Every structure is written in structure tokens, then in C-alpha cells.
Amino acid sequence: MKKDLIVICVPLFNEADNVLNVINDIDDFIENTTFAKIYEFNVIFYNDGSTDNTSEIIQKNSSHKLISSPTNKGLGHAIDCLFFEAKKLNPKGVIKLDGDNQMDVYEIDNFLNHEKNKKI
């Protein structure tokens, strides 16, 4: 049985100090969530013209997709690009996380639990 796809989108700008924690937290979530039985998870990072080594950290520590812009075009543009890429994958859902690691990735479980229990 094919699992439904959930795409996790993460916009980044000069997040070299945080991005490794973000990668590790996402990978830990994907490995340990009970929803892995129901959903496949795909992660897309968008580096919005960072002038630090954000891209290099992702490339060295992650196999997730990375899209990079040579110049900073702003958060709105980054989110548009991420959602455009996610839509190509025909996901069941798209979730945006912040690149500064302020959002608890395990809140995704709460969202998916709500969706599972929603009466349509």
C-alpha cells in the first residue's frame, strides 16, 4: 500500500548556527513518529541567499532536497518556491517549519493527529 506524502518545507537565511539542529530534529521526528506507518515524509530546504555556510552544512549533513537562491529574495519568495516544489510531488499535506529551530517539529504529530480525527 502506497503511503500518502507529507512535505516539510524549511526556508533558511543565514541559519548556520541552527540548521544542523533543524536537520537532526526533523530526521529524529521522521524516524520516531507513529505516523511513519501512514505517511511518507519528504523534506525541502530553501536557502535564500545566505552569506554564511548554511548550504554547506545541509549538503554535508543531509540527503534532503536543497534549493538555493544566489541572492536573498525574502521569506515570501522562499515560501512560494518551497510550496511550488512541494506541489510537484502531489502531497497529502505541506508543513512549513522555521529555519531558526523555534518550532518544535513534534508539533507535526499534533497536526496529523487532528487531521486523522477530523470528520469530513
Summary of the structure (lengths in Angstrom):
residues: 120
radius of gyration: 14.3
end to end distance: 22.5
largest distance: 46.1
contacts: 346
relative contact order: 0.27
helix: 42%
strand: 23%
